[in-house]
Amino acid sequence: MAEDYGWPADLPEPEILTRLVALNTQRHAEEQAGLIRWIRPEYQCPTAENEPEA
């Protein structure tokens, strides 16, 4: 799972959880500002104006 986020594979579980909470906080702030990162925009919101950043 850590590799999916570009993190070292040998992170201890508490560090993974800490990083996931930080990432969730960041995504929440982005969504509050109007940036939505759709996983499948053509299905989830075909009329979305926000394109996910690479």
mmCIF entry with sequence, helices, sheets and N, C-alpha, C, O atoms, coordinates in Angstrom:
data_MODEL
# 
_entry.id   MODEL 
# 
_entity.id                         1 
_entity.type                       polymer 
_entity.pdbx_number_of_molecules   1 
# 
_entity_poly.entity_id                      1 
_entity_poly.type                           'polypeptide(L)' 
_entity_poly.nstd_linkage                   no 
_entity_poly.nstd_monomer                   no 
_entity_poly.pdbx_seq_one_letter_code       MAEDYGWPADLPEPEILTRLVALNTQRHAEEQAGLIRWIRPEYQCPTAENEPEA 
_entity_poly.pdbx_seq_one_letter_code_can   MAEDYGWPADLPEPEILTRLVALNTQRHAEEQAGLIRWIRPEYQCPTAENEPEA 
_entity_poly.pdbx_strand_id                 A 
# 
loop_
_entity_poly_seq.entity_id 
_entity_poly_seq.num 
_entity_poly_seq.mon_id 
_entity_poly_seq.hetero 
1 1  MET n 
1 2  ALA n 
1 3  GLU n 
1 4  ASP n 
1 5  TYR n 
1 6  GLY n 
1 7  TRP n 
1 8  PRO n 
1 9  ALA n 
1 10 ASP n 
1 11 LEU n 
1 12 PRO n 
1 13 GLU n 
1 14 PRO n 
1 15 GLU n 
1 16 ILE n 
1 17 LEU n 
1 18 THR n 
1 19 ARG n 
1 20 LEU n 
1 21 VAL n 
1 22 ALA n 
1 23 LEU n 
1 24 ASN n 
1 25 THR n 
1 26 GLN n 
1 27 ARG n 
1 28 HIS n 
1 29 ALA n 
1 30 GLU n 
1 31 GLU n 
1 32 GLN n 
1 33 ALA n 
1 34 GLY n 
1 35 LEU n 
1 36 ILE n 
1 37 ARG n 
1 38 TRP n 
1 39 ILE n 
1 40 ARG n 
1 41 PRO n 
1 42 GLU n 
1 43 TYR n 
1 44 GLN n 
1 45 CYS n 
1 46 PRO n 
1 47 THR n 
1 48 ALA n 
1 49 GLU n 
1 50 ASN n 
1 51 GLU n 
1 52 PRO n 
1 53 GLU n 
1 54 ALA n 
# 
_struct_asym.id          A 
_struct_asym.entity_id   1 
# 
loop_
_struct_conf.conf_type_id 
_struct_conf.id 
_struct_conf.pdbx_PDB_helix_id 
_struct_conf.beg_label_comp_id 
_struct_conf.beg_label_asym_id 
_struct_conf.beg_label_seq_id 
_struct_conf.pdbx_beg_PDB_ins_code 
_struct_conf.end_label_comp_id 
_struct_conf.end_label_asym_id 
_struct_conf.end_label_seq_id 
_struct_conf.pdbx_end_PDB_ins_code 
_struct_conf.beg_auth_comp_id 
_struct_conf.beg_auth_asym_id 
_struct_conf.beg_auth_seq_id 
_struct_conf.end_auth_comp_id 
_struct_conf.end_auth_asym_id 
_struct_conf.end_auth_seq_id 
_struct_conf.pdbx_PDB_helix_class 
_struct_conf.details 
_struct_conf.pdbx_PDB_helix_length 
HELX_P HELX_P1 AA1 ALA A 2  ? TYR A 5  ? ALA A 2  TYR A 5  5 ? 4  
HELX_P HELX_P2 AA2 GLU A 13 ? GLN A 32 ? GLU A 13 GLN A 32 1 ? 20 
HELX_P HELX_P3 AA3 PRO A 41 ? GLN A 44 ? PRO A 41 GLN A 44 1 ? 4  
# 
_struct_conf_type.id          HELX_P 
_struct_conf_type.criteria    ? 
_struct_conf_type.reference   ? 
# 
loop_
_atom_site.group_PDB 
_atom_site.id 
_atom_site.type_symbol 
_atom_site.label_atom_id 
_atom_site.label_alt_id 
_atom_site.label_comp_id 
_atom_site.label_asym_id 
_atom_site.label_entity_id 
_atom_site.label_seq_id 
_atom_site.pdbx_PDB_ins_code 
_atom_site.Cartn_x 
_atom_site.Cartn_y 
_atom_site.Cartn_z 
_atom_site.occupancy 
_atom_site.B_iso_or_equiv 
_atom_site.pdbx_formal_charge 
_atom_site.auth_seq_id 
_atom_site.auth_comp_id 
_atom_site.auth_asym_id 
_atom_site.auth_atom_id 
_atom_site.pdbx_PDB_model_num 
ATOM 1   N N  . MET A 1 1  ? 0.810   -1.192 0.000   1.00 0.00 ? 1  MET A N  1 
ATOM 2   C CA . MET A 1 1  ? 0.000   0.000  0.000   1.00 0.00 ? 1  MET A CA 1 
ATOM 3   C C  . MET A 1 1  ? 0.860   1.265  0.000   1.00 0.00 ? 1  MET A C  1 
ATOM 4   O O  . MET A 1 1  ? 0.545   2.222  -0.708  1.00 0.00 ? 1  MET A O  1 
ATOM 5   N N  . ALA A 1 2  ? 1.913   1.283  0.764   1.00 0.00 ? 2  ALA A N  1 
ATOM 6   C CA . ALA A 1 2  ? 2.755   2.477  0.835   1.00 0.00 ? 2  ALA A CA 1 
ATOM 7   C C  . ALA A 1 2  ? 3.322   2.833  -0.536  1.00 0.00 ? 2  ALA A C  1 
ATOM 8   O O  . ALA A 1 2  ? 3.451   4.010  -0.872  1.00 0.00 ? 2  ALA A O  1 
ATOM 9   N N  . GLU A 1 3  ? 3.656   1.827  -1.317  1.00 0.00 ? 3  GLU A N  1 
ATOM 10  C CA . GLU A 1 3  ? 4.233   2.065  -2.643  1.00 0.00 ? 3  GLU A CA 1 
ATOM 11  C C  . GLU A 1 3  ? 3.248   2.812  -3.546  1.00 0.00 ? 3  GLU A C  1 
ATOM 12  O O  . GLU A 1 3  ? 3.658   3.585  -4.412  1.00 0.00 ? 3  GLU A O  1 
ATOM 13  N N  . ASP A 1 4  ? 1.955   2.579  -3.343  1.00 0.00 ? 4  ASP A N  1 
ATOM 14  C CA . ASP A 1 4  ? 0.936   3.246  -4.151  1.00 0.00 ? 4  ASP A CA 1 
ATOM 15  C C  . ASP A 1 4  ? 0.975   4.760  -3.978  1.00 0.00 ? 4  ASP A C  1 
ATOM 16  O O  . ASP A 1 4  ? 0.547   5.503  -4.862  1.00 0.00 ? 4  ASP A O  1 
ATOM 17  N N  . TYR A 1 5  ? 1.479   5.205  -2.857  1.00 0.00 ? 5  TYR A N  1 
ATOM 18  C CA . TYR A 1 5  ? 1.573   6.635  -2.568  1.00 0.00 ? 5  TYR A CA 1 
ATOM 19  C C  . TYR A 1 5  ? 2.983   7.179  -2.776  1.00 0.00 ? 5  TYR A C  1 
ATOM 20  O O  . TYR A 1 5  ? 3.237   8.360  -2.538  1.00 0.00 ? 5  TYR A O  1 
ATOM 21  N N  . GLY A 1 6  ? 3.903   6.315  -3.222  1.00 0.00 ? 6  GLY A N  1 
ATOM 22  C CA . GLY A 1 6  ? 5.280   6.747  -3.414  1.00 0.00 ? 6  GLY A CA 1 
ATOM 23  C C  . GLY A 1 6  ? 6.067   6.796  -2.120  1.00 0.00 ? 6  GLY A C  1 
ATOM 24  O O  . GLY A 1 6  ? 7.089   7.477  -2.040  1.00 0.00 ? 6  GLY A O  1 
ATOM 25  N N  . TRP A 1 7  ? 5.602   6.081  -1.107  1.00 0.00 ? 7  TRP A N  1 
ATOM 26  C CA . TRP A 1 7  ? 6.278   6.040  0.177   1.00 0.00 ? 7  TRP A CA 1 
ATOM 27  C C  . TRP A 1 7  ? 7.130   4.779  0.253   1.00 0.00 ? 7  TRP A C  1 
ATOM 28  O O  . TRP A 1 7  ? 6.878   3.824  -0.481  1.00 0.00 ? 7  TRP A O  1 
ATOM 29  N N  . PRO A 1 8  ? 8.132   4.759  1.124   1.00 0.00 ? 8  PRO A N  1 
ATOM 30  C CA . PRO A 1 8  ? 8.933   3.544  1.289   1.00 0.00 ? 8  PRO A CA 1 
ATOM 31  C C  . PRO A 1 8  ? 8.059   2.365  1.730   1.00 0.00 ? 8  PRO A C  1 
ATOM 32  O O  . PRO A 1 8  ? 7.121   2.532  2.508   1.00 0.00 ? 8  PRO A O  1 
ATOM 33  N N  . ALA A 1 9  ? 8.377   1.194  1.230   1.00 0.00 ? 9  ALA A N  1 
ATOM 34  C CA . ALA A 1 9  ? 7.581   0.001  1.519   1.00 0.00 ? 9  ALA A CA 1 
ATOM 35  C C  . ALA A 1 9  ? 7.689   -0.443 2.971   1.00 0.00 ? 9  ALA A C  1 
ATOM 36  O O  . ALA A 1 9  ? 6.805   -1.133 3.478   1.00 0.00 ? 9  ALA A O  1 
ATOM 37  N N  . ASP A 1 10 ? 8.758   -0.053 3.636   1.00 0.00 ? 10 ASP A N  1 
ATOM 38  C CA . ASP A 1 10 ? 8.986   -0.550 4.992   1.00 0.00 ? 10 ASP A CA 1 
ATOM 39  C C  . ASP A 1 10 ? 8.534   0.422  6.090   1.00 0.00 ? 10 ASP A C  1 
ATOM 40  O O  . ASP A 1 10 ? 9.020   0.352  7.218   1.00 0.00 ? 10 ASP A O  1 
ATOM 41  N N  . LEU A 1 11 ? 7.619   1.316  5.763   1.00 0.00 ? 11 LEU A N  1 
ATOM 42  C CA . LEU A 1 11 ? 7.109   2.235  6.791   1.00 0.00 ? 11 LEU A CA 1 
ATOM 43  C C  . LEU A 1 11 ? 6.337   1.457  7.848   1.00 0.00 ? 11 LEU A C  1 
ATOM 44  O O  . LEU A 1 11 ? 5.573   0.551  7.514   1.00 0.00 ? 11 LEU A O  1 
ATOM 45  N N  . PRO A 1 12 ? 6.526   1.798  9.110   1.00 0.00 ? 12 PRO A N  1 
ATOM 46  C CA . PRO A 1 12 ? 5.714   1.155  10.153  1.00 0.00 ? 12 PRO A CA 1 
ATOM 47  C C  . PRO A 1 12 ? 4.265   1.636  10.049  1.00 0.00 ? 12 PRO A C  1 
ATOM 48  O O  . PRO A 1 12 ? 3.992   2.736  9.568   1.00 0.00 ? 12 PRO A O  1 
ATOM 49  N N  . GLU A 1 13 ? 3.360   0.802  10.504  1.00 0.00 ? 13 GLU A N  1 
ATOM 50  C CA . GLU A 1 13 ? 1.926   1.114  10.397  1.00 0.00 ? 13 GLU A CA 1 
ATOM 51  C C  . GLU A 1 13 ? 1.556   2.468  10.997  1.00 0.00 ? 13 GLU A C  1 
ATOM 52  O O  . GLU A 1 13 ? 0.774   3.193  10.382  1.00 0.00 ? 13 GLU A O  1 
ATOM 53  N N  . PRO A 1 14 ? 2.078   2.846  12.168  1.00 0.00 ? 14 PRO A N  1 
ATOM 54  C CA . PRO A 1 14 ? 1.708   4.174  12.702  1.00 0.00 ? 14 PRO A CA 1 
ATOM 55  C C  . PRO A 1 14 ? 2.110   5.320  11.761  1.00 0.00 ? 14 PRO A C  1 
ATOM 56  O O  . PRO A 1 14 ? 1.390   6.312  11.656  1.00 0.00 ? 14 PRO A O  1 
ATOM 57  N N  . GLU A 1 15 ? 3.247   5.189  11.081  1.00 0.00 ? 15 GLU A N  1 
ATOM 58  C CA . GLU A 1 15 ? 3.682   6.230  10.143  1.00 0.00 ? 15 GLU A CA 1 
ATOM 59  C C  . GLU A 1 15 ? 2.767   6.262  8.927   1.00 0.00 ? 15 GLU A C  1 
ATOM 60  O O  . GLU A 1 15 ? 2.442   7.340  8.429   1.00 0.00 ? 15 GLU A O  1 
ATOM 61  N N  . ILE A 1 16 ? 2.347   5.099  8.442   1.00 0.00 ? 16 ILE A N  1 
ATOM 62  C CA . ILE A 1 16 ? 1.415   5.049  7.317   1.00 0.00 ? 16 ILE A CA 1 
ATOM 63  C C  . ILE A 1 16 ? 0.109   5.752  7.701   1.00 0.00 ? 16 ILE A C  1 
ATOM 64  O O  . ILE A 1 16 ? -0.421  6.556  6.934   1.00 0.00 ? 16 ILE A O  1 
ATOM 65  N N  . LEU A 1 17 ? -0.397  5.445  8.881   1.00 0.00 ? 17 LEU A N  1 
ATOM 66  C CA . LEU A 1 17 ? -1.642  6.078  9.328   1.00 0.00 ? 17 LEU A CA 1 
ATOM 67  C C  . LEU A 1 17 ? -1.487  7.586  9.462   1.00 0.00 ? 17 LEU A C  1 
ATOM 68  O O  . LEU A 1 17 ? -2.387  8.340  9.089   1.00 0.00 ? 17 LEU A O  1 
ATOM 69  N N  . THR A 1 18 ? -0.352  8.030  9.992   1.00 0.00 ? 18 THR A N  1 
ATOM 70  C CA . THR A 1 18 ? -0.089  9.461  10.126  1.00 0.00 ? 18 THR A CA 1 
ATOM 71  C C  . THR A 1 18 ? -0.090  10.132 8.757   1.00 0.00 ? 18 THR A C  1 
ATOM 72  O O  . THR A 1 18 ? -0.675  11.201 8.582   1.00 0.00 ? 18 THR A O  1 
ATOM 73  N N  . ARG A 1 19 ? 0.565   9.500  7.793   1.00 0.00 ? 19 ARG A N  1 
ATOM 74  C CA . ARG A 1 19 ? 0.623   10.064 6.442   1.00 0.00 ? 19 ARG A CA 1 
ATOM 75  C C  . ARG A 1 19 ? -0.749  10.063 5.765   1.00 0.00 ? 19 ARG A C  1 
ATOM 76  O O  . ARG A 1 19 ? -1.094  11.008 5.054   1.00 0.00 ? 19 ARG A O  1 
ATOM 77  N N  . LEU A 1 20 ? -1.524  9.011  5.985   1.00 0.00 ? 20 LEU A N  1 
ATOM 78  C CA . LEU A 1 20 ? -2.860  8.963  5.396   1.00 0.00 ? 20 LEU A CA 1 
ATOM 79  C C  . LEU A 1 20 ? -3.771  10.038 5.978   1.00 0.00 ? 20 LEU A C  1 
ATOM 80  O O  . LEU A 1 20 ? -4.558  10.644 5.251   1.00 0.00 ? 20 LEU A O  1 
ATOM 81  N N  . VAL A 1 21 ? -3.670  10.274 7.270   1.00 0.00 ? 21 VAL A N  1 
ATOM 82  C CA . VAL A 1 21 ? -4.470  11.338 7.894   1.00 0.00 ? 21 VAL A CA 1 
ATOM 83  C C  . VAL A 1 21 ? -4.062  12.694 7.320   1.00 0.00 ? 21 VAL A C  1 
ATOM 84  O O  . VAL A 1 21 ? -4.923  13.528 7.038   1.00 0.00 ? 21 VAL A O  1 
ATOM 85  N N  . ALA A 1 22 ? -2.767  12.924 7.147   1.00 0.00 ? 22 ALA A N  1 
ATOM 86  C CA . ALA A 1 22 ? -2.293  14.188 6.578   1.00 0.00 ? 22 ALA A CA 1 
ATOM 87  C C  . ALA A 1 22 ? -2.784  14.349 5.139   1.00 0.00 ? 22 ALA A C  1 
ATOM 88  O O  . ALA A 1 22 ? -3.198  15.436 4.737   1.00 0.00 ? 22 ALA A O  1 
ATOM 89  N N  . LEU A 1 23 ? -2.737  13.267 4.373   1.00 0.00 ? 23 LEU A N  1 
ATOM 90  C CA . LEU A 1 23 ? -3.213  13.322 2.991   1.00 0.00 ? 23 LEU A CA 1 
ATOM 91  C C  . LEU A 1 23 ? -4.717  13.589 2.948   1.00 0.00 ? 23 LEU A C  1 
ATOM 92  O O  . LEU A 1 23 ? -5.185  14.368 2.118   1.00 0.00 ? 23 LEU A O  1 
ATOM 93  N N  . ASN A 1 24 ? -5.460  12.958 3.822   1.00 0.00 ? 24 ASN A N  1 
ATOM 94  C CA . ASN A 1 24 ? -6.905  13.187 3.889   1.00 0.00 ? 24 ASN A CA 1 
ATOM 95  C C  . ASN A 1 24 ? -7.208  14.642 4.249   1.00 0.00 ? 24 ASN A C  1 
ATOM 96  O O  . ASN A 1 24 ? -8.121  15.247 3.686   1.00 0.00 ? 24 ASN A O  1 
ATOM 97  N N  . THR A 1 25 ? -6.454  15.195 5.175   1.00 0.00 ? 25 THR A N  1 
ATOM 98  C CA . THR A 1 25 ? -6.630  16.600 5.561   1.00 0.00 ? 25 THR A CA 1 
ATOM 99  C C  . THR A 1 25 ? -6.365  17.517 4.375   1.00 0.00 ? 25 THR A C  1 
ATOM 100 O O  . THR A 1 25 ? -7.097  18.480 4.146   1.00 0.00 ? 25 THR A O  1 
ATOM 101 N N  . GLN A 1 26 ? -5.314  17.210 3.626   1.00 0.00 ? 26 GLN A N  1 
ATOM 102 C CA . GLN A 1 26 ? -4.971  17.999 2.440   1.00 0.00 ? 26 GLN A CA 1 
ATOM 103 C C  . GLN A 1 26 ? -6.083  17.903 1.391   1.00 0.00 ? 26 GLN A C  1 
ATOM 104 O O  . GLN A 1 26 ? -6.494  18.920 0.833   1.00 0.00 ? 26 GLN A O  1 
ATOM 105 N N  . ARG A 1 27 ? -6.562  16.710 1.125   1.00 0.00 ? 27 ARG A N  1 
ATOM 106 C CA . ARG A 1 27 ? -7.626  16.531 0.126   1.00 0.00 ? 27 ARG A CA 1 
ATOM 107 C C  . ARG A 1 27 ? -8.908  17.247 0.557   1.00 0.00 ? 27 ARG A C  1 
ATOM 108 O O  . ARG A 1 27 ? -9.605  17.837 -0.269  1.00 0.00 ? 27 ARG A O  1 
ATOM 109 N N  . HIS A 1 28 ? -9.210  17.191 1.846   1.00 0.00 ? 28 HIS A N  1 
ATOM 110 C CA . HIS A 1 28 ? -10.399 17.880 2.345   1.00 0.00 ? 28 HIS A CA 1 
ATOM 111 C C  . HIS A 1 28 ? -10.288 19.384 2.090   1.00 0.00 ? 28 HIS A C  1 
ATOM 112 O O  . HIS A 1 28 ? -11.245 20.012 1.638   1.00 0.00 ? 28 HIS A O  1 
ATOM 113 N N  . ALA A 1 29 ? -9.133  19.951 2.376   1.00 0.00 ? 29 ALA A N  1 
ATOM 114 C CA . ALA A 1 29 ? -8.924  21.383 2.142   1.00 0.00 ? 29 ALA A CA 1 
ATOM 115 C C  . ALA A 1 29 ? -9.068  21.715 0.659   1.00 0.00 ? 29 ALA A C  1 
ATOM 116 O O  . ALA A 1 29 ? -9.657  22.736 0.306   1.00 0.00 ? 29 ALA A O  1 
ATOM 117 N N  . GLU A 1 30 ? -8.536  20.861 -0.205  1.00 0.00 ? 30 GLU A N  1 
ATOM 118 C CA . GLU A 1 30 ? -8.661  21.083 -1.645  1.00 0.00 ? 30 GLU A CA 1 
ATOM 119 C C  . GLU A 1 30 ? -10.128 21.041 -2.076  1.00 0.00 ? 30 GLU A C  1 
ATOM 120 O O  . GLU A 1 30 ? -10.571 21.876 -2.864  1.00 0.00 ? 30 GLU A O  1 
ATOM 121 N N  . GLU A 1 31 ? -10.872 20.072 -1.559  1.00 0.00 ? 31 GLU A N  1 
ATOM 122 C CA . GLU A 1 31 ? -12.287 19.973 -1.918  1.00 0.00 ? 31 GLU A CA 1 
ATOM 123 C C  . GLU A 1 31 ? -13.071 21.183 -1.418  1.00 0.00 ? 31 GLU A C  1 
ATOM 124 O O  . GLU A 1 31 ? -13.976 21.659 -2.103  1.00 0.00 ? 31 GLU A O  1 
ATOM 125 N N  . GLN A 1 32 ? -12.737 21.676 -0.247  1.00 0.00 ? 32 GLN A N  1 
ATOM 126 C CA . GLN A 1 32 ? -13.393 22.872 0.268   1.00 0.00 ? 32 GLN A CA 1 
ATOM 127 C C  . GLN A 1 32 ? -13.100 24.076 -0.621  1.00 0.00 ? 32 GLN A C  1 
ATOM 128 O O  . GLN A 1 32 ? -13.923 24.985 -0.726  1.00 0.00 ? 32 GLN A O  1 
ATOM 129 N N  . ALA A 1 33 ? -11.924 24.088 -1.266  1.00 0.00 ? 33 ALA A N  1 
ATOM 130 C CA . ALA A 1 33 ? -11.543 25.171 -2.166  1.00 0.00 ? 33 ALA A CA 1 
ATOM 131 C C  . ALA A 1 33 ? -12.091 24.954 -3.579  1.00 0.00 ? 33 ALA A C  1 
ATOM 132 O O  . ALA A 1 33 ? -11.907 25.802 -4.452  1.00 0.00 ? 33 ALA A O  1 
ATOM 133 N N  . GLY A 1 34 ? -12.767 23.815 -3.808  1.00 0.00 ? 34 GLY A N  1 
ATOM 134 C CA . GLY A 1 34 ? -13.391 23.576 -5.097  1.00 0.00 ? 34 GLY A CA 1 
ATOM 135 C C  . GLY A 1 34 ? -12.650 22.618 -6.015  1.00 0.00 ? 34 GLY A C  1 
ATOM 136 O O  . GLY A 1 34 ? -13.115 22.353 -7.123  1.00 0.00 ? 34 GLY A O  1 
ATOM 137 N N  . LEU A 1 35 ? -11.509 22.093 -5.581  1.00 0.00 ? 35 LEU A N  1 
ATOM 138 C CA . LEU A 1 35 ? -10.755 21.154 -6.403  1.00 0.00 ? 35 LEU A CA 1 
ATOM 139 C C  . LEU A 1 35 ? -11.163 19.729 -6.037  1.00 0.00 ? 35 LEU A C  1 
ATOM 140 O O  . LEU A 1 35 ? -10.943 19.277 -4.914  1.00 0.00 ? 35 LEU A O  1 
ATOM 141 N N  . ILE A 1 36 ? -11.752 19.040 -6.985  1.00 0.00 ? 36 ILE A N  1 
ATOM 142 C CA . ILE A 1 36 ? -12.160 17.661 -6.777  1.00 0.00 ? 36 ILE A CA 1 
ATOM 143 C C  . ILE A 1 36 ? -11.284 16.784 -7.664  1.00 0.00 ? 36 ILE A C  1 
ATOM 144 O O  . ILE A 1 36 ? -11.174 17.027 -8.866  1.00 0.00 ? 36 ILE A O  1 
ATOM 145 N N  . ARG A 1 37 ? -10.668 15.779 -7.085  1.00 0.00 ? 37 ARG A N  1 
ATOM 146 C CA . ARG A 1 37 ? -9.831  14.852 -7.844  1.00 0.00 ? 37 ARG A CA 1 
ATOM 147 C C  . ARG A 1 37 ? -10.624 13.569 -8.090  1.00 0.00 ? 37 ARG A C  1 
ATOM 148 O O  . ARG A 1 37 ? -10.581 12.638 -7.287  1.00 0.00 ? 37 ARG A O  1 
ATOM 149 N N  . TRP A 1 38 ? -11.342 13.534 -9.202  1.00 0.00 ? 38 TRP A N  1 
ATOM 150 C CA . TRP A 1 38 ? -12.158 12.381 -9.532  1.00 0.00 ? 38 TRP A CA 1 
ATOM 151 C C  . TRP A 1 38 ? -11.267 11.210 -9.933  1.00 0.00 ? 38 TRP A C  1 
ATOM 152 O O  . TRP A 1 38 ? -10.288 11.386 -10.660 1.00 0.00 ? 38 TRP A O  1 
ATOM 153 N N  . ILE A 1 39 ? -11.604 10.032 -9.465  1.00 0.00 ? 39 ILE A N  1 
ATOM 154 C CA . ILE A 1 39 ? -10.880 8.828  -9.849  1.00 0.00 ? 39 ILE A CA 1 
ATOM 155 C C  . ILE A 1 39 ? -11.330 8.389  -11.238 1.00 0.00 ? 39 ILE A C  1 
ATOM 156 O O  . ILE A 1 39 ? -10.512 8.028  -12.084 1.00 0.00 ? 39 ILE A O  1 
ATOM 157 N N  . ARG A 1 40 ? -12.633 8.427  -11.459 1.00 0.00 ? 40 ARG A N  1 
ATOM 158 C CA . ARG A 1 40 ? -13.224 8.070  -12.748 1.00 0.00 ? 40 ARG A CA 1 
ATOM 159 C C  . ARG A 1 40 ? -14.186 9.186  -13.162 1.00 0.00 ? 40 ARG A C  1 
ATOM 160 O O  . ARG A 1 40 ? -15.401 9.012  -13.058 1.00 0.00 ? 40 ARG A O  1 
ATOM 161 N N  . PRO A 1 41 ? -13.671 10.328 -13.628 1.00 0.00 ? 41 PRO A N  1 
ATOM 162 C CA . PRO A 1 41 ? -14.532 11.480 -13.899 1.00 0.00 ? 41 PRO A CA 1 
ATOM 163 C C  . PRO A 1 41 ? -15.632 11.201 -14.916 1.00 0.00 ? 41 PRO A C  1 
ATOM 164 O O  . PRO A 1 41 ? -16.731 11.742 -14.790 1.00 0.00 ? 41 PRO A O  1 
ATOM 165 N N  . GLU A 1 42 ? -15.365 10.375 -15.914 1.00 0.00 ? 42 GLU A N  1 
ATOM 166 C CA . GLU A 1 42 ? -16.378 10.099 -16.919 1.00 0.00 ? 42 GLU A CA 1 
ATOM 167 C C  . GLU A 1 42 ? -17.589 9.380  -16.321 1.00 0.00 ? 42 GLU A C  1 
ATOM 168 O O  . GLU A 1 42 ? -18.687 9.439  -16.875 1.00 0.00 ? 42 GLU A O  1 
ATOM 169 N N  . TYR A 1 43 ? -17.388 8.708  -15.200 1.00 0.00 ? 43 TYR A N  1 
ATOM 170 C CA . TYR A 1 43 ? -18.472 7.993  -14.528 1.00 0.00 ? 43 TYR A CA 1 
ATOM 171 C C  . TYR A 1 43 ? -19.013 8.797  -13.340 1.00 0.00 ? 43 TYR A C  1 
ATOM 172 O O  . TYR A 1 43 ? -20.225 8.932  -13.175 1.00 0.00 ? 43 TYR A O  1 
ATOM 173 N N  . GLN A 1 44 ? -18.103 9.327  -12.516 1.00 0.00 ? 44 GLN A N  1 
ATOM 174 C CA . GLN A 1 44 ? -18.510 9.991  -11.284 1.00 0.00 ? 44 GLN A CA 1 
ATOM 175 C C  . GLN A 1 44 ? -19.143 11.351 -11.525 1.00 0.00 ? 44 GLN A C  1 
ATOM 176 O O  . GLN A 1 44 ? -20.113 11.718 -10.861 1.00 0.00 ? 44 GLN A O  1 
ATOM 177 N N  . CYS A 1 45 ? -18.602 12.088 -12.462 1.00 0.00 ? 45 CYS A N  1 
ATOM 178 C CA . CYS A 1 45 ? -19.123 13.435 -12.720 1.00 0.00 ? 45 CYS A CA 1 
ATOM 179 C C  . CYS A 1 45 ? -18.734 13.854 -14.133 1.00 0.00 ? 45 CYS A C  1 
ATOM 180 O O  . CYS A 1 45 ? -17.757 14.580 -14.314 1.00 0.00 ? 45 CYS A O  1 
ATOM 181 N N  . PRO A 1 46 ? -19.484 13.406 -15.133 1.00 0.00 ? 46 PRO A N  1 
ATOM 182 C CA . PRO A 1 46 ? -19.103 13.690 -16.514 1.00 0.00 ? 46 PRO A CA 1 
ATOM 183 C C  . PRO A 1 46 ? -19.092 15.174 -16.862 1.00 0.00 ? 46 PRO A C  1 
ATOM 184 O O  . PRO A 1 46 ? -18.501 15.563 -17.869 1.00 0.00 ? 46 PRO A O  1 
ATOM 185 N N  . THR A 1 47 ? -19.735 16.008 -16.049 1.00 0.00 ? 47 THR A N  1 
ATOM 186 C CA . THR A 1 47 ? -19.751 17.442 -16.330 1.00 0.00 ? 47 THR A CA 1 
ATOM 187 C C  . THR A 1 47 ? -18.757 18.216 -15.460 1.00 0.00 ? 47 THR A C  1 
ATOM 188 O O  . THR A 1 47 ? -18.813 19.444 -15.406 1.00 0.00 ? 47 THR A O  1 
ATOM 189 N N  . ALA A 1 48 ? -17.858 17.517 -14.785 1.00 0.00 ? 48 ALA A N  1 
ATOM 190 C CA . ALA A 1 48 ? -16.900 18.179 -13.894 1.00 0.00 ? 48 ALA A CA 1 
ATOM 191 C C  . ALA A 1 48 ? -16.009 19.135 -14.664 1.00 0.00 ? 48 ALA A C  1 
ATOM 192 O O  . ALA A 1 48 ? -15.562 18.833 -15.770 1.00 0.00 ? 48 ALA A O  1 
ATOM 193 N N  . GLU A 1 49 ? -15.757 20.294 -14.067 1.00 0.00 ? 49 GLU A N  1 
ATOM 194 C CA . GLU A 1 49 ? -14.886 21.283 -14.687 1.00 0.00 ? 49 GLU A CA 1 
ATOM 195 C C  . GLU A 1 49 ? -13.445 21.124 -14.240 1.00 0.00 ? 49 GLU A C  1 
ATOM 196 O O  . GLU A 1 49 ? -12.527 21.534 -14.951 1.00 0.00 ? 49 GLU A O  1 
ATOM 197 N N  . ASN A 1 50 ? -13.231 20.532 -13.066 1.00 0.00 ? 50 ASN A N  1 
ATOM 198 C CA . ASN A 1 50 ? -11.877 20.363 -12.530 1.00 0.00 ? 50 ASN A CA 1 
ATOM 199 C C  . ASN A 1 50 ? -11.225 19.119 -13.096 1.00 0.00 ? 50 ASN A C  1 
ATOM 200 O O  . ASN A 1 50 ? -11.791 18.028 -13.024 1.00 0.00 ? 50 ASN A O  1 
ATOM 201 N N  . GLU A 1 51 ? -10.057 19.274 -13.651 1.00 0.00 ? 51 GLU A N  1 
ATOM 202 C CA . GLU A 1 51 ? -9.287  18.137 -14.128 1.00 0.00 ? 51 GLU A CA 1 
ATOM 203 C C  . GLU A 1 51 ? -8.301  17.757 -13.038 1.00 0.00 ? 51 GLU A C  1 
ATOM 204 O O  . GLU A 1 51 ? -7.691  18.643 -12.439 1.00 0.00 ? 51 GLU A O  1 
ATOM 205 N N  . PRO A 1 52 ? -8.120  16.463 -12.758 1.00 0.00 ? 52 PRO A N  1 
ATOM 206 C CA . PRO A 1 52 ? -7.138  16.071 -11.745 1.00 0.00 ? 52 PRO A CA 1 
ATOM 207 C C  . PRO A 1 52 ? -5.722  16.420 -12.198 1.00 0.00 ? 52 PRO A C  1 
ATOM 208 O O  . PRO A 1 52 ? -5.385  16.300 -13.376 1.00 0.00 ? 52 PRO A O  1 
ATOM 209 N N  . GLU A 1 53 ? -4.905  16.851 -11.247 1.00 0.00 ? 53 GLU A N  1 
ATOM 210 C CA . GLU A 1 53 ? -3.514  17.170 -11.565 1.00 0.00 ? 53 GLU A CA 1 
ATOM 211 C C  . GLU A 1 53 ? -2.705  15.900 -11.654 1.00 0.00 ? 53 GLU A C  1 
ATOM 212 O O  . GLU A 1 53 ? -2.971  14.929 -10.946 1.00 0.00 ? 53 GLU A O  1 
ATOM 213 N N  . ALA A 1 54 ? -1.726  15.910 -12.520 1.00 0.00 ? 54 ALA A N  1 
ATOM 214 C CA . ALA A 1 54 ? -0.873  14.724 -12.681 1.00 0.00 ? 54 ALA A CA 1 
ATOM 215 C C  . ALA A 1 54 ? 0.076   14.583 -11.533 1.00 0.00 ? 54 ALA A C  1 
ATOM 216 O O  . ALA A 1 54 ? 0.870   13.642 -11.501 1.00 0.00 ? 54 ALA A O  1 
# 
